[in-house]
Amino acid sequence: MKIRSTKGFTLVEIMIVVVIIGLLAAMAIPAFQKVRASSQDKAVTNNLRQLSASADQYFLESGNTSVLSADLVGTNTTQYIKVIQTVANETYETGLTQASPVTALGIAGQRTVTYSN
């Protein structure tokens, strides 16, 4: 006499659970990537805003119409920004001119963000 246990899950039930988890992951990953890109763009825009504001301050104080971004960033007391934290391996323009937008290139290797005040 064989006694069969009815405890546990069948193969079909386990496969259905795996498919549902796969579908949820397929929907969540693109949403996560979109939120991450938006967050990076906002951080880069904030960096660009700081560069633009410091350049404007430099233009007012010196009377010049162009400046290198390296002259604005540093730990000396004459610099306007202590450090620019990169968030997605972006690069910022090296030369800034008065009344022109500031641009960051190569955000996450593919996007460009421009800020103008």
matplotlib code that plots the C-alpha trace (Angstrom):
import matplotlib.pyplot as plt

x = [0.0, 1.5, 0.6, 1.0, 1.6, -0.4, 1.9, 4.0, 3.6, 3.2, 5.6, 2.9, 2.3, 6.0, 6.3, 3.4, 5.1, 8.4, 6.5, 4.8, 8.1, 9.6, 6.8, 7.1, 10.8, 10.3, 8.1, 10.2, 13.6, 12.7, 11.0, 14.1, 16.3, 14.0, 14.1, 17.9, 18.3, 16.0, 18.0, 21.3, 20.0, 18.7, 22.1, 23.9, 21.5, 22.3, 26.0, 25.4, 23.4, 26.3, 28.8, 26.5, 26.0, 29.7, 30.5, 28.0, 29.6, 33.0, 31.9, 30.4, 33.6, 36.2, 34.5, 35.6, 33.2, 34.7, 36.3, 37.7, 35.6, 38.9, 39.3, 35.9, 36.4, 39.0, 39.8, 41.5, 39.7, 39.5, 37.5, 33.7, 33.0, 34.9, 34.3, 32.0, 30.8, 30.2, 27.4, 27.5, 31.0, 29.8, 32.2, 31.5, 32.4, 35.9, 35.2, 32.2, 31.1, 28.8, 25.0, 25.5, 24.1, 26.3, 26.5, 27.4, 28.2, 28.3, 26.0, 26.0, 27.8, 24.8, 22.9, 23.6, 22.1, 22.1, 21.4, 20.7, 19.5]
y = [0.0, 3.3, 6.5, 9.7, 12.9, 15.9, 18.5, 20.8, 22.6, 21.1, 21.9, 24.0, 26.1, 26.8, 27.7, 30.2, 31.9, 32.1, 33.6, 36.2, 37.2, 37.5, 39.8, 42.0, 42.3, 43.1, 46.0, 47.3, 47.4, 50.0, 52.1, 52.0, 53.0, 55.9, 57.1, 56.7, 58.8, 61.5, 61.6, 61.9, 64.7, 66.6, 66.3, 67.4, 70.3, 71.4, 71.3, 73.3, 75.9, 76.2, 76.7, 79.3, 81.2, 81.2, 82.3, 85.2, 86.2, 86.1, 88.2, 90.8, 91.0, 90.9, 92.6, 89.8, 88.1, 84.6, 82.2, 78.7, 76.4, 75.4, 79.0, 78.7, 75.3, 74.7, 74.9, 78.3, 81.2, 82.8, 80.0, 80.2, 76.4, 74.0, 70.9, 69.6, 66.0, 64.0, 61.6, 59.8, 60.3, 63.5, 66.2, 69.9, 72.7, 74.1, 77.6, 79.7, 82.9, 85.5, 85.1, 81.6, 78.3, 75.8, 72.2, 68.8, 66.1, 62.3, 61.8, 58.0, 57.9, 59.1, 62.1, 65.9, 68.5, 72.2, 74.9, 78.5, 81.1]
z = [0.0, -1.2, 0.6, -1.5, 0.2, -1.2, 0.4, -1.7, -5.0, -8.4, -11.3, -13.0, -9.9, -9.6, -13.3, -13.0, -10.0, -12.0, -15.0, -12.8, -11.1, -14.6, -15.8, -12.7, -13.2, -16.9, -15.9, -13.0, -14.7, -17.4, -14.7, -12.5, -15.4, -16.2, -12.6, -12.5, -15.7, -14.3, -11.1, -12.9, -15.1, -12.1, -10.4, -13.6, -14.0, -10.5, -11.2, -14.4, -12.4, -9.9, -12.8, -14.5, -11.2, -10.4, -13.9, -13.7, -10.3, -11.9, -14.9, -12.5, -10.4, -13.1, -16.0, -18.4, -20.7, -20.7, -18.2, -18.0, -15.7, -14.1, -12.8, -11.1, -9.4, -6.7, -3.0, -3.1, -1.6, -5.0, -6.5, -6.5, -6.3, -4.1, -6.2, -8.9, -8.2, -11.3, -11.2, -14.5, -16.0, -17.6, -18.8, -18.5, -20.9, -20.3, -21.5, -20.4, -22.0, -20.7, -21.6, -23.1, -21.9, -20.1, -21.3, -19.9, -22.4, -22.2, -19.2, -18.8, -22.1, -24.1, -23.0, -23.0, -20.7, -21.2, -18.6, -19.3, -16.8]

ax = plt.figure().add_subplot(projection="3d")
ax.plot(x, y, z, "-o")
ax.set_aspect("equal")
plt.show()
